[in-house]
């Protein structure tokens, strides 16, 4: 028996499939055929099956089925639990870039108005200066107020991103924090993609510039990327930092797989992983507290 999108053909007899375009599209998804034994579909078989009267009507129906299948695939893609989180963290990163650029520009603008501020400016962070200028009136004050409002929105969004990451990636977030886990997700391109990455790649995610410098020149290879934000990595001594980063990346690779295929926290794994990460941070001659 040969199964086609419009029906089943057996011994020269065709049993048509009934339903709307969406039902036909679901049937296409369910059909599986080996490419070695596949037989091209002839539109005349659809006429014999009774679903159309001629080739033009066959093509019209096939177009509707293809459109319905595409719409269904798009809906499934956007229904994934990590899709919104991916957009949220990318928005957060873009806001960071915009805020930093505007803050530096406003600080330079303020320095032109107050030349005596030059020496003090070197010791004052741009975001502190911008916040102090808010509400002073004039174009500069209005711009500073707008940047401050954007920074407050960014802070609120960061909290939402962290909370959402804990829901979407419970094991990864428990190991490295919701915000850093979300940034790992963004760098990988999604939870599915992150779960398929080896630990060696996860270890240097976010270190693209240093990695390219290592490839093109004789610069040292990067030991870590985004995971440097984990307390055990950035607090580790230079001698043990690489080891801690490797161990953490290995546990994150497992955590990402647990999050993608299970979707709920694994207390036993988290306890063992945290103990292993803590142990990796103990240098020679040190006593673990």
C-alpha positions in Angstrom: 0.0 0.0 0.0 1.2 3.5 -0.9 0.2 6.3 1.4 0.0 9.8 -0.1 -1.0 13.1 1.4 -4.4 12.8 -0.2 -5.2 9.1 0.5 -4.0 5.5 0.5 -3.5 3.5 -2.8 -3.7 -0.3 -2.6 -3.9 -2.7 -5.5 -5.0 0.1 -7.8 -7.8 1.3 -5.5 -7.6 4.6 -3.7 -9.1 5.5 -0.4 -9.3 9.3 -0.1 -8.4 11.1 3.1 -11.1 13.5 4.3 -10.6 16.7 6.2 -9.7 20.3 5.9 -6.3 21.7 4.8 -5.0 21.6 8.4 -5.9 17.9 8.7 -4.1 17.2 5.4 -1.1 19.0 6.8 -1.1 16.9 10.0 -1.3 13.8 7.8 1.8 14.9 5.8 3.7 15.3 9.1 2.7 11.8 10.2 3.7 10.1 6.9 7.1 8.5 6.9 8.7 7.0 3.7 12.1 5.7 2.9 13.8 7.7 0.2 15.1 4.4 -1.3 11.6 3.1 -2.2 9.8 6.4 -2.7 7.5 6.7 -5.8 6.8 10.2 -7.1 3.1 11.2 -6.8 1.1 11.6 -10.0 -1.6 14.2 -9.8 -3.8 11.9 -11.9 -3.9 9.5 -8.9 -5.6 12.3 -6.9 -8.2 12.6 -9.7 -8.8 8.8 -9.5 -9.1 9.2 -5.7 -11.8 11.8 -6.2 -10.3 14.7 -4.3 -10.0 16.9 -7.4 -11.2 17.0 -11.0 -8.1 18.2 -12.9 -4.5 19.3 -12.4 -5.3 22.9 -11.7 -7.7 21.9 -8.8 -5.0 19.5 -7.5 -2.4 22.3 -7.4 -4.8 24.7 -5.6 -5.5 22.1 -2.9 -1.8 21.2 -2.6 -1.1 24.9 -2.1 -3.6 25.2 0.7 -2.1 22.1 2.4 1.4 23.5 2.1 0.3 26.9 3.6 -1.5 25.1 6.5 1.6 23.0 7.1 3.8 26.1 7.2 1.4 27.9 9.6 1.4 24.9 11.9 5.2 24.6 11.9 5.5 28.4 12.8 3.0 28.0 15.6 4.9 25.0 17.0 8.2 27.0 16.7 6.9 30.0 18.6 5.1 27.8 21.2 8.5 26.5 22.5 9.0 27.5 26.1 12.4 29.2 25.4 11.4 31.4 22.5 10.1 34.4 24.6 13.0 34.1 27.0 15.4 34.3 24.0 13.8 37.6 22.9 13.8 38.9 26.4 17.5 38.4 27.1 18.4 39.8 23.7 16.3 42.9 24.4 18.1 43.2 27.7 21.5 43.0 26.1 20.5 45.6 23.5 19.3 47.9 26.2 22.7 47.6 28.0 24.4 48.6 24.8 22.1 51.6 24.2 22.3 52.8 27.8 26.1 52.6 27.9 26.5 54.5 24.6 24.1 57.2 25.6 25.5 57.6 29.0 29.0 58.1 27.6 27.6 60.6 25.0 25.8 62.6 27.7 28.9 62.6 29.9 30.9 64.1 27.0 28.1 66.6 26.4 28.2 67.7 30.1 31.9 68.0 30.0 31.6 70.6 27.2 29.3 72.7 29.3 31.5 72.4 32.3 35.2 72.1 31.2 36.4 72.1 34.9 34.7 68.8 35.3 37.3 66.9 33.2 39.5 65.7 36.1 36.5 64.7 38.2 34.8 63.0 35.2 37.6 60.4 35.1 36.7 59.2 38.6 32.9 59.4 38.1 31.1 56.5 36.4 29.0 57.7 33.5 25.7 56.2 34.8 26.2 58.0 38.1 26.7 61.3 36.4 23.7 60.8 34.2 21.4 60.0 37.1 22.6 63.2 38.9 21.8 65.3 35.8 18.2 64.1 35.5 15.5 66.7 36.1 17.8 69.7 35.7 15.8 71.0 32.7 17.0 71.8 29.2 17.8 69.3 26.4 20.7 67.7 28.4 18.5 67.2 31.5 15.7 65.6 29.4 18.0 63.2 27.7 19.6 62.3 31.0 16.1 61.7 32.5 15.2 59.5 29.6 18.4 57.4 30.0 17.7 57.0 33.7 14.1 55.8 32.9 15.5 53.3 30.4 18.0 52.1 33.0 15.2 51.5 35.5 13.2 49.6 32.9 16.3 47.5 32.2 16.7 46.7 35.9 13.0 45.5 36.0 13.4 43.5 32.9 16.5 41.8 34.3 14.5 40.5 37.2 11.8 39.2 34.9 14.4 37.5 32.7 16.0 35.8 35.7 12.7 34.6 37.0 11.7 33.3 33.6 15.0 31.5 33.1 14.5 29.7 36.4 11.2 28.3 35.0 12.5 27.4 31.5 16.0 26.2 32.6 15.6 25.2 36.3 18.8 23.1 36.5 21.1 25.4 34.6 19.7 28.4 36.5 20.3 26.7 39.8 24.0 26.1 38.9 24.9 29.5 37.5 22.0 31.9 38.2 19.0 32.8 36.1 20.5 35.8 34.3 23.7 34.1 33.3 21.7 31.0 32.2 19.6 33.2 30.0 22.7 34.7 28.4 24.1 31.2 27.7 20.7 30.4 26.0 21.0 33.5 23.9 24.6 32.8 22.8 23.6 29.2 21.9 20.5 30.2 20.0 17.9 28.3 22.1 17.6 25.6 24.7 17.6 22.8 22.1 20.9 24.1 20.6 22.4 24.6 24.1 21.6 21.0 25.1 23.5 19.7 22.1 26.7 21.7 22.7 29.7 19.9 24.2 31.1 21.2 27.5 34.2 22.6 25.7 32.0 24.9 23.7 29.8 26.0 26.6 33.0 26.9 28.5 33.9 29.6 26.0 30.5 30.8 24.9 30.6 34.6 24.9 34.4 34.7 24.3 34.3 35.1 20.6 36.8 37.9 20.3 39.4 36.1 22.4 38.8 32.8 20.5 39.3 34.5 17.1 42.4 36.2 18.5 43.7 32.8 19.6 43.0 31.3 16.1 44.5 34.1 14.1 47.5 34.9 16.4 49.5 33.3 19.1 47.3 34.7 21.8 46.5 32.3 24.7 43.2 30.3 24.2 40.3 31.6 26.3 39.6 29.6 29.5 36.0 30.9 29.9 33.3 33.1 28.5 30.0 34.0 30.0 30.5 31.5 32.8 33.2 33.8 34.2 30.3 35.6 35.9 29.9 32.5 38.2 31.3 33.3 41.7 33.4 30.1 41.7 35.1 31.1 38.4 35.8 34.8 38.9 36.8 34.2 42.6 39.1 31.4 41.8 42.9 31.8 41.7 44.6 31.9 38.3 46.0 28.4 38.9 42.6 26.9 39.5 40.3 29.1 37.3 40.7 27.0 34.2 39.9 23.8 36.1 36.8 25.4 37.7 35.6 26.6 34.3 36.0 23.1 32.8 34.1 21.4 35.7 31.3 24.0 35.6 31.0 23.8 31.8 30.7 20.0 32.1 27.9 20.2 34.7 26.1 22.9 32.7 26.1 20.6 29.6 24.3 18.0 31.6 22.0 20.6 33.2 21.0 21.9 29.8 20.1 18.4 28.6 18.0 17.8 31.8 16.2 21.1 31.2 15.5 20.3 27.5 14.4 16.6 27.9 12.9 16.7 31.3 12.1 20.3 32.2 12.1 20.0 36.0 14.9 20.3 38.6 16.9 17.3 39.6 18.0 17.9 43.3 20.4 14.9 43.4 22.2 16.1 40.3 22.3 19.7 41.5 23.7 18.7 44.9 26.4 16.5 43.4 27.3 19.1 40.7 27.6 22.0 43.2 29.9 19.9 45.4 32.0 19.0 42.5 32.3 22.7 41.4 33.1 23.8 44.9 35.8 21.1 45.2 37.4 22.2 41.9 37.8 25.7 43.3 40.0 24.5 46.1 43.6 25.1 45.2 46.7 23.2 46.2 47.4 23.5 49.9 44.0 25.1 50.6 41.5 23.7 53.0 37.9 23.5 51.9 35.6 25.3 54.3 
